[in-house]
Amino acid sequence: MNYSTGLVLSTVLLAGACTPASEPADVANETTTAIATETTMPAANADLIEAHIRFLADDDLQGREAGTEGYDAAAAYVASQMEALGVLPAGDDGTYFQTVPLQRSYRNSDDLAFSVTRTDTGEALSFEENVDHVVFGSTRRAESAITAEAVFVGFGVVAPDLGRDDYAGLDVDGKIVVTLSGTPKGIQTEERAYYGSRKSAEASKRGAIGSVSLTTPTREQIYSFARLVGEGRLESASMGWLKPDGETYTLAPNLQAAAGLSLEGGRKLIESAGQDFDAIMEAADAEGGAVQGFALPHTISISQSSTLDVVESDNVIGLIEGSDPELKDEIIVLTAHLDHIGISQSFEDDKINNGALDNAAGVATLLEVARMMLEGERPRRSVMLLIVTAEEKGLLGAQYFAQNPTVDASRLVGNVNLDMPVLTYSFEDVVAFGSDRSTIESAVIAAAEDMNMALSPDPFPDQGLFTRSDHFRMVEIGVPAVFLATGMANGGDAAWAEHFAKNYHRPSDDLNNNLDFDAAARFAEVNARIALELANRDERPLWVKDDFFARQFNGPQVAE
């Protein structure tokens, strides 16, 4: 969701010979109980889901980091299960795989530099590495060095809907922009997250060649500078996907180097320009975050060095063809990411991030949904299983598919995404992030009500989760989407809190956490019901009229 033994599994799995201790093909034959829907299908099987999770979260897969043998073994397993179920291949060249070329980058921490001088006198300011500043690596250049005048642009947010342009009256062409980290308060949280994700693109669009992010007190509480420095020291790679011309895809092509400043470093920079740092921070923390930008009397130099190599990692894609001669050309896409964050050297004992819930559980759920559909009456629309790579690296596999779909993009009409369902308790409600933005909401409500469950509102409204998982890459090409999760009722709030506090992106996200596989089966059933409801309706999913994201990405809207 937006970090053993030697592997021989990849070769064996490609031959279809390696399976978990509980063989899914055998267990599936035991499932015969039908559940009542408009189309009949077998009941969800908890044993099957457990078998999938146990395989995908096993130590042998080494945390399934994109671009590793462990991930390849997981992808081969998923493809072999699709084939055994009778899911049609929908990847490249008649296979289940869409190969994603990835530029992998490791920051060379001993070869980074950041300095600030007065433009008028050449006087150098004192900035200490990892105390006042941190320099980031690059997935586009092995080395880059820039020196340019600096301009403070407040939050650096451009929001036409709100009449806001933090660059108004400022010239940043050929310069380095200094922005406040985060986004202003008072904007609807999902839209606020979207504007935040566009900050580098807006700087590049205006000709900036570098960026410096300045920590605010609010940001320090959420994501501390010390944590930023610590994660920069880890061995985990950054990644970007490669276009056919060999260049890394980016929305900010002009930016060549970037750095971050701590609160102390930011104070040095702002006060040396004769500005009131505390007043700026107070304004930034107020509703609306109205902070005026200004040209800084500084020249900033940033140089970075990164070790780059190219790796490949596969999306796994299958299709259940619809039964309706007309509607089968439309596709409901079910997504889940297969990758996790690999091995963390910072832990003393267990270093393998197994990712049982994040997101072996989501992938296992979709495999079970596919079985249920194929053993029941076929849906009218086609249903795609899109199991993506490199979600943990920035939703890269989903973005690659969205920009390079293996089917005509106009066929993709709706998306339900699964990412890290917390399956440690008997949940009684579900959450569908972003559901109120499209007609998918009524399908979720109908499916939940059929199972005596409720659709609950977003329990984390300040986190903008609608923009933070793979479904958002579908949103960016106009496809209505939701992100489905287990809800907060019946102990869900405590289960989610415990997962985030103790297991999220840690080696402890494994099979020792008393996973409730009956709850997993229940989660698979509600997903199957939602998918069938969307696939069987006369009308395709549509955005609510004038929805923000429908307008941003030209998505189809309801007529009134």
C-alpha positions in Angstrom: 0.0 0.0 0.0 2.5 4.3 -0.9 9.1 -1.0 1.9 15.7 -18.8 3.5 16.6 -20.9 1.2 17.9 -20.5 -2.3 15.3 -19.9 -4.9 14.6 -22.6 -7.4 10.9 -21.9 -7.4 10.8 -19.7 -10.5 11.8 -22.5 -12.8 9.7 -25.1 -11.1 6.6 -22.9 -11.0 6.9 -22.0 -14.7 6.6 -25.7 -15.3 3.4 -25.7 -13.1 4.9 -28.3 -10.7 5.3 -26.4 -7.4 2.3 -25.8 -5.1 1.8 -25.0 -1.5 1.2 -27.6 1.2 -2.5 -27.5 0.5 -2.9 -27.9 -3.3 -5.5 -25.4 -4.5 -6.6 -27.6 -7.5 -7.6 -30.4 -5.1 -9.3 -28.2 -2.5 -11.3 -26.5 -5.1 -13.1 -29.7 -6.0 -14.5 -29.9 -2.5 -16.4 -26.6 -2.9 -20.0 -27.2 -4.0 -22.3 -25.0 -1.9 -24.0 -22.3 -4.0 -24.7 -18.8 -2.7 -27.8 -17.0 -3.9 -27.0 -14.2 -6.4 -28.5 -13.2 -9.7 -25.9 -15.6 -11.2 -25.1 -18.7 -9.2 -21.6 -19.4 -8.0 -20.0 -21.6 -5.4 -19.2 -20.5 -1.9 -15.9 -19.0 -1.1 -13.4 -21.5 0.2 -11.3 -20.4 3.2 -8.8 -23.3 2.7 -8.0 -22.2 -0.8 -7.4 -18.6 0.2 -5.1 -19.8 3.1 -3.1 -21.9 0.7 -2.5 -19.0 -1.7 -1.5 -16.7 1.2 0.8 -19.3 2.7 2.6 -19.7 -0.6 2.9 -16.0 -1.5 4.0 -15.0 2.1 6.5 -17.8 2.5 10.1 -16.9 3.4 11.3 -18.5 0.2 9.9 -15.6 -1.8 12.1 -13.2 0.1 9.5 -10.5 0.5 8.5 -10.3 -3.2 10.3 -7.1 -4.1 9.8 -6.1 -7.7 12.7 -7.1 -9.9 13.8 -10.1 -7.7 13.6 -13.9 -8.1 11.2 -14.0 -5.2 8.7 -11.8 -7.1 9.2 -13.8 -10.3 8.3 -17.0 -8.4 5.2 -15.3 -7.0 4.2 -14.1 -10.5 4.7 -17.6 -12.0 2.6 -19.1 -9.2 -0.3 -16.6 -9.9 -0.1 -17.3 -13.6 -0.2 -21.1 -13.0 -3.2 -20.7 -10.8 -5.0 -18.6 -13.5 -4.3 -21.2 -16.1 -5.5 -24.1 -13.8 -8.7 -22.2 -13.2 -9.3 -21.5 -16.9 -8.8 -17.8 -16.8 -7.7 -16.7 -20.3 -4.2 -15.1 -20.7 -4.5 -11.3 -21.3 -0.8 -10.2 -21.1 1.7 -9.8 -23.9 1.8 -12.1 -26.9 -0.9 -14.5 -25.7 0.7 -15.0 -22.2 -0.4 -14.1 -18.7 2.6 -11.7 -18.4 3.1 -8.0 -19.2 6.8 -7.3 -18.7 7.4 -4.0 -17.1 11.0 -2.6 -17.7 12.1 -0.9 -14.5 15.0 1.5 -13.9 16.4 0.5 -10.5 18.3 3.1 -8.5 20.4 3.0 -5.4 21.5 6.3 -3.9 25.3 6.6 -3.4 25.2 8.2 0.0 28.9 9.1 0.0 28.7 11.1 -3.2 26.0 13.7 -2.6 26.4 17.4 -2.0 24.2 20.4 -1.1 25.3 24.0 -0.6 23.8 27.4 -0.3 25.5 30.8 -0.9 24.3 34.4 -1.0 23.8 35.3 -4.6 25.1 38.9 -4.1 28.2 38.2 -2.0 29.0 34.5 -2.5 29.0 34.0 1.3 28.3 30.3 2.1 25.7 29.2 4.6 26.5 26.3 6.9 24.3 23.2 6.2 25.0 19.8 7.8 24.2 16.6 5.9 21.4 14.5 7.5 20.8 17.2 10.1 19.9 20.2 8.0 19.5 18.6 4.6 19.2 15.3 2.7 19.9 14.9 -1.0 17.8 12.4 -2.9 18.9 10.0 -5.6 17.5 9.7 -9.1 15.9 7.0 -11.3 16.7 9.0 -14.4 20.3 10.0 -14.1 23.4 8.3 -12.7 24.8 11.7 -11.9 23.5 15.2 -12.0 24.7 18.5 -10.6 22.9 21.8 -10.8 23.6 25.3 -9.5 20.9 28.0 -9.8 19.1 30.8 -8.1 16.4 29.8 -5.7 12.7 30.9 -5.5 10.4 30.1 -2.5 7.0 29.2 -3.9 5.0 28.4 -0.8 3.3 25.0 -1.1 3.9 25.0 -4.8 0.3 24.1 -5.4 -1.6 25.0 -8.6 -5.4 24.4 -8.1 -7.5 26.1 -10.9 -10.7 24.8 -9.3 -9.8 26.8 -6.2 -8.4 29.8 -8.0 -5.0 29.0 -6.5 -1.7 29.4 -8.2 1.3 29.6 -5.8 3.6 30.5 -8.8 1.6 33.6 -9.6 4.1 36.5 -10.2 7.2 34.3 -9.7 9.7 33.4 -12.4 11.2 29.9 -11.8 12.5 29.2 -15.3 16.0 27.7 -15.0 15.9 28.0 -11.2 15.5 25.8 -8.1 12.1 26.0 -6.4 11.8 25.7 -2.6 8.5 24.4 -1.5 6.8 23.7 1.8 6.3 20.0 2.2 2.7 18.7 2.1 -0.3 20.6 1.0 -2.5 23.3 2.5 -5.3 22.5 4.9 -8.9 23.1 4.0 -9.0 21.3 0.7 -11.0 18.1 0.4 -8.5 15.4 1.4 -8.5 13.3 -1.8 -8.3 16.4 -4.0 -5.6 17.8 -1.7 -3.6 14.6 -2.1 -4.0 14.9 -5.9 -2.7 18.5 -5.9 0.2 17.4 -3.7 1.1 14.7 -6.2 1.3 17.3 -9.0 3.8 19.6 -7.3 6.9 18.4 -9.1 5.1 18.4 -12.4 4.0 22.0 -11.9 7.5 23.1 -11.1 8.9 21.3 -14.2 6.1 22.8 -16.3 7.3 26.2 -15.4 11.0 25.5 -16.2 12.4 24.7 -12.8 15.5 22.5 -12.9 15.6 21.4 -9.3 13.5 21.3 -6.1 14.0 21.6 -2.4 11.3 20.5 0.0 11.1 22.4 3.3 9.7 20.4 6.3 6.8 22.1 8.2 5.9 21.4 11.8 2.8 19.6 10.7 4.8 17.4 8.3 7.4 16.7 10.9 4.7 15.1 13.1 3.4 12.9 10.3 6.7 12.0 8.6 9.7 13.2 10.4 12.9 14.4 8.8 14.8 11.7 10.8 12.7 9.0 9.3 13.3 10.5 5.8 17.1 10.3 6.4 16.8 6.8 7.9 14.9 5.5 4.9 17.4 7.1 2.6 20.1 4.9 4.2 18.2 1.7 3.7 19.2 -0.7 0.9 15.8 -0.7 -0.8 15.9 0.6 -4.3 13.9 3.4 -5.9 12.4 2.6 -9.3 10.7 4.1 -12.3 9.4 2.4 -15.5 11.1 2.8 -18.8 9.5 4.1 -22.0 10.4 2.6 -25.4 13.1 5.2 -25.9 14.9 4.0 -22.8 14.0 7.1 -20.7 12.4 6.8 -17.3 8.7 7.9 -17.4 8.2 11.1 -15.5 5.8 14.0 -15.3 8.6 16.4 -14.3 11.3 16.0 -17.0 13.0 19.3 -16.3 13.9 18.5 -12.7 17.4 17.2 -12.5 18.1 17.1 -8.7 16.2 17.3 -5.5 16.8 17.7 -1.7 14.9 18.1 1.5 15.5 20.4 4.5 14.7 19.8 8.1 13.0 22.4 10.3 16.4 23.6 11.4 17.7 23.8 7.8 14.5 25.5 6.6 14.9 28.1 9.4 18.5 28.8 8.3 17.4 29.3 4.7 14.4 31.5 5.3 15.8 33.7 8.0 19.0 34.3 6.1 16.7 35.8 3.4 15.4 38.3 6.0 12.0 36.6 6.3 10.1 35.5 9.5 10.3 31.7 9.5 7.8 31.3 12.4 5.3 33.6 10.7 5.5 31.5 7.5 5.1 28.3 9.4 2.1 29.7 11.3 0.5 30.8 8.0 1.3 27.4 6.4 -0.5 25.6 9.3 -3.6 27.8 9.1 -6.7 26.9 7.1 -5.9 27.5 3.4 -2.2 27.7 3.9 -1.9 31.2 2.3 1.8 31.6 2.1 3.2 34.2 -0.3 6.2 33.2 -2.4 9.3 35.3 -3.1 12.7 35.2 -4.8 15.4 34.1 -2.4 18.7 35.9 -2.3 20.5 32.5 -2.6 22.1 30.3 -5.1 21.7 26.6 -4.4 23.9 23.7 -5.6 22.8 20.1 -5.5 24.6 17.1 -6.9 23.6 13.5 -6.6 25.0 10.1 -7.6 23.0 6.9 -8.1 23.8 3.4 -9.2 21.4 2.5 -11.9 20.5 -0.8 -13.5 17.5 -2.1 -15.5 15.4 -5.0 -14.2 12.2 -6.5 -15.5 9.1 -7.4 -13.4 5.8 -8.8 -14.7 2.2 -7.7 -14.3 0.1 -10.9 -14.3 -3.1 -10.5 -16.3 -6.0 -12.8 -17.0 -9.5 -12.4 -18.4 -12.8 -14.1 -17.7 -14.7 -13.5 -21.0 -18.2 -12.2 -20.6 -21.3 -14.1 -21.8 -23.2 -11.2 -23.3 -22.5 -10.8 -27.1 -22.6 -7.0 -26.7 -21.4 -6.3 -23.2 -18.5 -8.7 -23.2 -16.3 -6.1 -25.0 -16.6 -4.0 -21.8 -14.2 -5.0 -19.0 -14.5 -4.7 -15.2 -11.0 -4.7 -13.9 -10.1 -6.3 -10.5 -6.7 -5.2 -9.2 -4.3 -6.2 -6.5 -0.5 -5.7 -6.2 1.7 -8.8 -5.9 4.9 -7.1 -4.8 6.1 -6.2 -1.3 9.2 -4.5 0.1 11.6 -7.4 0.2 14.3 -7.7 2.9 15.1 -5.0 5.5 18.6 -5.1 7.0 17.6 -2.7 9.8 15.8 -5.5 11.7 18.0 -7.7 14.0 16.5 -11.2 13.5 13.7 -11.7 11.0 14.5 -9.5 8.0 12.0 -10.8 5.4 9.0 -8.7 4.9 6.5 -11.4 4.0 3.6 -9.2 3.2 0.9 -11.6 4.2 -1.8 -9.0 4.4 0.1 -6.5 2.2 -0.8 -7.8 -0.3 -0.7 -11.6 -0.5 -4.2 -11.4 1.0 -5.5 -9.2 -1.9 -4.0 -11.5 -4.6 -5.4 -14.6 -2.9 -8.8 -13.0 -2.7 -8.8 -12.3 -6.4 -7.8 -15.8 -7.3 -10.7 -17.1 -5.3 -13.1 -14.6 -6.9 -12.0 -15.9 -10.3 -12.7 -19.5 -9.3 -16.1 -18.6 -8.0 -17.0 -16.8 -11.2 -15.7 -19.6 -13.5 -17.5 -22.3 -11.6 -20.7 -20.4 -11.6 -22.7 -18.6 -14.3 -20.5 -16.4 -16.4 -20.8 -12.6 -16.0 -22.3 -10.6 -18.8 -19.3 -8.2 -19.1 -15.8 -9.5 -19.1 -13.7 -9.4 -15.9 -10.0 -8.8 -15.9 -7.6 -9.9 -13.1 -4.8 -7.4 -13.1 -2.1 -8.4 -10.6 0.5 -5.7 -10.7 4.1 -5.3 -9.8 6.0 -2.4 -8.1 3.1 -0.9 -6.2 5.5 -0.3 -3.3 7.7 1.7 -5.7 5.1 4.2 -6.6 2.2 2.3 -8.3 4.5 1.6 -11.2 3.0 -1.7 -12.5 -0.5 -0.2 -12.5 0.7 2.9 -14.2 2.6 1.0 -16.8 -0.5 -1.0 -17.7 -2.7 2.2 -17.7 -0.3 3.8 -20.1 0.3 0.6 -22.1 -2.8 -1.5 -21.8 -2.8 -5.0 -23.3 -6.4 -4.4 -24.5 -8.0 -1.3 -26.0 -8.2 1.2 -23.2 -11.8 2.1 -24.2 -12.9 -1.4 -23.0 -11.9 -0.7 -19.4 -15.1 0.6 -17.7 -14.7 0.0 -14.0 -12.2 -1.0 -11.4 -12.3 -2.5 -7.9 -8.9 -2.6 -6.1 -7.8 -4.7 -3.1 -4.8 -3.6 -1.1 -4.0 -4.9 2.4 -7.3 -6.1 3.7 -6.9 -6.6 7.4 -8.2 -10.2 7.9 -7.5 -10.7 11.6 -11.1 -10.3 12.9 -14.7 -11.1 11.9 -15.5 -7.9 10.0 -19.1 -6.8 9.7 -18.8 -3.8 7.3 -16.6 -2.8 4.4 -15.1 0.5 3.3 -14.9 1.5 -0.4 -12.6 4.5 -0.7 -13.9 6.8 -3.4 -17.2 5.0 -3.8 -19.3 8.1 -3.5 -17.6 9.5 -6.6 -19.2 6.9 -9.0 -22.2 4.6 -9.5 -19.9 1.8 -8.2 -21.2 2.8 -4.8 -24.6 1.3 -5.3 -23.0 -2.0 -6.4 -21.0 -2.1 -3.2 -24.1 -1.3 -1.1 -26.1 -4.0 -2.8 -23.4 -6.7 -2.4 -22.9 -5.7 1.3 -26.6 -5.8 2.1 -26.9 -9.2 0.5 -24.5 -10.4 3.1 -26.0 -8.4 6.0 -23.0 -6.0 6.0 -22.9 -2.2 5.8 -20.9 0.1 3.6 -19.1 2.5 6.0 -17.6 5.9 5.4 -13.9 6.5 5.0 -12.4 5.9 8.4 -9.1 7.8 7.5 -10.4 10.9 5.7 -7.2 12.9 6.4 -5.0 10.4 4.6 -6.4 10.7 1.1 -6.3 7.0 0.5 -8.2 7.2 -2.7 -5.1 8.5 -4.4 -2.6 6.0 -2.8 -3.1 2.6 -4.4 -3.2 1.0 -7.8 -6.8 1.9 -8.7 -5.7 5.6 -9.0 -3.7 4.7 -12.1 -7.1 3.6 -13.6 -8.7 6.8 -12.4 -5.9 8.8 -14.3 -7.2 7.3 -17.6 -10.8 8.2 -16.7 -12.0 4.8 -15.3 -14.4 4.9 -12.3 -12.7 3.0 -9.4 -13.0 2.1 -5.8 -10.5 0.7 -3.2 -12.2 -1.9 -1.1 -11.2 -2.8 2.5 -12.5 -4.4 5.6 -14.3 -2.0 7.9 -14.0 -0.6 11.4 -17.0 -2.4 13.1 -16.8 -5.4 15.5 -13.2 -4.6 16.5 -12.0 -3.5 13.1 -10.7 -0.2 14.4 -8.5 -2.0 16.9 -7.3 -4.6 14.3 -6.4 -1.8 11.9 -4.6 0.2 14.6 -2.6 -2.9 15.7 -1.6 -3.7 12.1 -0.3 -0.2 11.4 1.5 0.0 14.8 3.1 -3.4 14.8 3.1 -5.1 11.4 2.7 -2.6 8.5 5.9 -2.8 6.3 7.6 -5.0 8.8 8.7 -8.6 8.9 5.9 -9.4 11.3 3.3 -9.1 8.6 3.4 -12.9 8.2 1.3 -16.0 9.0 1.9 -15.7 12.7 -0.7 -13.0 13.2 -3.7 -15.3 13.6 -5.3 -14.5 10.2 -9.0 -15.3 10.2 -9.5 -17.3 7.0 -13.2 -17.5 7.5 -13.1 -13.7 7.3 -11.0 -14.0 4.2 -13.6 -16.2 2.6 -16.3 -13.6 3.5 -14.2 -10.9 2.0 -13.8 -12.9 -1.2 -17.6 -13.4 -1.4 -18.4 -9.7 -1.1 -15.8 -8.9 -3.7 -17.3 -11.6 -6.0 -20.8 -10.1 -5.5 -19.5 -6.6 -6.3 -17.8 -7.7 -9.4 -20.8 -9.6 -10.6 -23.1 -6.7 -9.9 -20.9 -4.4 -12.0 -20.5 -7.0 -14.7 -24.2 -7.8 -15.0 -25.8 -4.4 -14.9 -27.2 -2.9 -18.1 -25.2 0.3 -17.6 -21.5 0.5 -17.2 -20.1 2.3 -14.2 -20.1 6.1 -14.4 -18.7 9.0 -12.5 -21.0 11.2 -10.5 -21.9 14.3 -12.5 -19.1 16.9 -12.3 -17.0 14.8 -9.9 -13.5 16.3 -9.4 -11.6 13.3 -10.8 -14.0 12.9 -13.7 -13.2 16.4 -14.7 -9.5 16.1 -14.2 -9.3 12.9 -16.4 -12.2 13.3 -18.7 -14.1 10.2 -17.3 -17.6 9.3 -18.4 -20.3 10.8 -16.1 -23.9 10.2 -15.3 -26.2 12.4 -17.5 -27.8 14.2 -14.6 
